[in-house]
Amino acid sequence: MPAAVTTLCLGVGERAWAHFRTHWDSLSPDAYASERGTRRLRRYGRFSFSAATGRFRRLSQEYFVQPEATNPLYIGRDRVFEPLTDSFAAAPVFRAVLRLLGRFATTLDDPPEWTVRVHPFRVVASADARGLPTPEGRHRDGVTLVASLLVGRQNATGGASSVFDTDGRQVLTTTLSEPGDLLLGDDRRTLHSVSPLSPSDPSRPAYRDVLVVTFAPGPHRR
């Protein structure tokens, strides 16, 4: 979805959007990505979503673990990330994003309850270190709906998002370039990856800020 369509669907103004972008300046280093030489900052949170009422409820913080056979880098590894700030969770733009994605999720499946995982990411690149939005390469997240919303880019080249079918055929490649660009995928039927990021001006760092949100049926199971 191009940014103009996303913004129209969200129904939020420029001031709310500009304020929402400032939350990416308060993310924390991802120590697990650093182990592989990638500079990435993030936070993490969970919500439940009732299809019957359309309501979201914030869940308690716990470690993040992906289902087996989805992310080859972290199979069976329990990762701990800093939680979403209260101001982030209450932001009008974020709440509007959840409502919009809830509408999409219920077109794909109809469980009475969903588990929603929220990941604000910043990937940083420099002249001597490419940024890797998906160091695991082509992968699935083991959910139903996966959504990537671009919040900001600065001094960046690369970062192209690619989607593949389960036989490995490329379905789509696009670069989220304007804040509000939104990529949606049925994670049961596709895989995805993002190409490395590099600075346009090597004397300054580059960054790519995205909000990744996933919906999976049922209450959370480890």
C-alpha positions in Angstrom: 0.0 0.0 0.0 1.5 3.4 -0.9 1.8 5.9 1.8 -1.0 8.1 0.6 -3.5 5.2 0.8 -2.1 4.1 4.2 -2.4 7.6 5.7 -6.0 7.9 4.4 -6.9 4.6 6.0 -5.3 5.5 9.3 -7.1 8.8 9.5 -4.3 10.5 11.4 -2.8 13.9 10.7 0.8 15.1 10.0 1.4 16.2 13.6 0.5 12.8 15.0 2.6 11.0 12.4 5.6 13.3 13.1 5.3 12.6 16.8 5.1 8.9 16.2 8.3 8.9 14.3 10.2 10.2 17.4 9.7 6.9 19.2 12.4 5.3 17.0 14.9 7.5 18.7 14.2 5.6 21.9 14.9 2.1 20.7 17.4 -0.2 22.4 20.3 -2.1 20.8 19.6 -5.7 19.6 22.4 -7.7 21.2 21.5 -10.8 19.2 21.9 -9.0 15.9 25.2 -7.5 17.1 26.6 -11.0 17.5 26.5 -11.2 13.7 27.8 -7.7 13.1 24.5 -6.1 12.4 23.6 -2.8 14.1 19.9 -2.9 14.8 17.8 -1.3 17.5 14.3 -2.5 18.5 11.7 -3.0 21.2 9.0 -5.7 21.5 5.5 -6.0 22.7 2.5 -8.3 22.6 -1.2 -7.7 22.4 -4.3 -9.9 22.1 -7.0 -9.0 19.6 -10.6 -10.1 19.8 -12.3 -10.4 16.4 -15.7 -10.2 18.0 -15.2 -6.9 19.8 -12.3 -5.4 17.7 -10.5 -4.6 20.9 -6.7 -4.9 21.6 -5.3 -5.7 25.0 -1.7 -5.4 25.9 -0.2 -8.6 27.2 2.6 -9.1 29.8 6.2 -8.9 28.5 8.0 -12.2 27.9 10.8 -13.5 25.8 10.4 -13.8 22.0 10.7 -17.1 20.4 9.9 -18.0 16.8 8.4 -21.3 15.7 10.8 -24.0 14.5 11.7 -24.1 10.8 10.9 -20.4 10.3 14.0 -18.4 11.2 17.1 -20.4 10.7 19.3 -18.1 12.9 17.3 -18.3 16.1 15.6 -21.7 16.1 14.9 -22.7 19.7 16.4 -19.5 21.1 14.5 -17.4 23.6 15.4 -13.7 22.9 14.7 -10.9 25.4 14.1 -7.4 24.2 13.2 -4.1 25.9 9.5 -3.6 26.1 7.5 -1.0 24.2 7.2 2.3 26.1 3.8 3.2 27.4 3.8 6.3 25.3 4.4 4.2 22.2 1.6 1.8 23.0 -0.8 4.7 23.6 0.2 6.6 20.5 -2.8 7.4 18.2 -0.9 6.3 15.1 0.0 3.0 16.6 -3.5 2.3 17.7 -4.8 3.2 14.2 -2.2 0.8 12.7 -3.4 -2.0 14.9 -7.1 -1.4 14.0 -6.2 -1.3 10.3 -4.1 -4.5 10.4 -6.9 -6.2 12.4 -9.2 -5.7 9.5 -6.7 -7.3 7.1 -6.0 -10.2 9.5 -9.7 -11.1 9.7 -9.9 -11.4 5.9 -7.3 -14.2 6.1 -8.7 -16.3 9.0 -11.4 -16.1 11.6 -10.2 -17.3 15.0 -12.0 -15.7 18.0 -8.7 -14.4 19.3 -5.3 -13.3 17.8 -1.9 -12.8 19.3 -0.3 -9.7 17.9 3.5 -9.1 18.1 4.9 -5.6 17.6 8.5 -4.9 16.6 9.7 -1.3 16.0 13.1 -1.6 14.2 15.9 0.7 13.2 18.6 -0.7 11.0 21.8 1.4 10.8 24.5 1.3 8.1 27.8 3.0 7.7 30.5 3.2 5.1 32.3 0.2 6.6 29.2 -1.8 7.8 26.2 -2.6 5.7 22.9 -2.7 7.5 21.0 -6.0 7.4 17.3 -5.7 7.9 16.9 -9.5 7.6 20.3 -11.2 8.6 18.5 -14.5 8.4 17.8 -14.1 4.7 14.6 -15.4 3.1 12.3 -16.6 5.9 8.8 -16.9 7.3 7.7 -15.7 10.8 5.4 -18.6 11.5 2.3 -16.4 11.7 -0.7 -15.5 9.5 -0.3 -11.9 8.7 3.0 -10.0 8.6 3.1 -6.3 8.0 6.0 -3.9 7.5 5.2 -0.1 7.8 8.0 2.3 6.8 8.3 5.0 9.4 11.5 6.7 8.1 14.6 6.4 5.9 17.6 8.7 6.0 20.7 8.7 3.7 19.9 5.1 2.6 20.2 3.1 -0.5 19.1 -0.5 -0.8 16.6 -2.0 1.7 14.4 -3.6 -1.0 11.7 -5.9 0.2 11.1 -9.2 -1.7 8.3 -11.7 -1.3 8.5 -15.3 -2.6 6.0 -18.1 -2.9 6.7 -21.4 -1.1 8.4 -22.8 -4.2 10.9 -19.9 -4.1 9.5 -18.0 -7.0 9.7 -14.2 -6.6 6.2 -12.7 -6.3 7.1 -9.0 -5.6 10.1 -6.7 -5.0 9.5 -3.2 -3.8 11.4 -0.6 -1.8 9.5 1.1 1.0 10.7 4.6 0.4 8.0 7.0 1.8 6.9 7.1 5.4 3.6 5.3 5.4 4.4 2.7 2.7 3.0 -0.6 3.9 3.8 -4.1 2.8 1.4 -6.9 3.8 1.9 -10.6 3.4 0.1 -13.9 4.1 3.0 -15.6 6.0 1.4 -19.0 5.6 1.9 -18.8 1.8 5.0 -16.6 1.3 8.5 -15.9 2.5 10.2 -12.5 2.6 13.5 -10.8 2.9 15.0 -7.3 2.7 18.3 -6.5 0.9 21.2 -4.8 2.7 21.2 -1.1 3.4 24.1 1.3 2.6 24.6 5.0 3.1 24.1 7.3 0.1 26.7 9.7 1.6 29.5 7.5 3.1 30.4 10.3 5.5 27.1 9.9 7.3 25.2 6.9 8.7 22.1 5.6 7.1 19.0 4.2 8.8 15.8 2.5 8.0 12.9 2.7 10.5 10.1 0.2 10.2 7.2 -1.1 12.3 6.7 -4.9 11.9 3.5 -6.3 13.2 2.4 -9.9 13.0 -1.0 -11.6 13.7 -1.2 -15.3 14.6 -4.4 -17.2 15.7 -5.2 -18.0 19.3 -3.6 -17.2 22.6 0.1 -17.2 22.7 1.8 -20.5 22.9 5.6 -21.0 23.4 
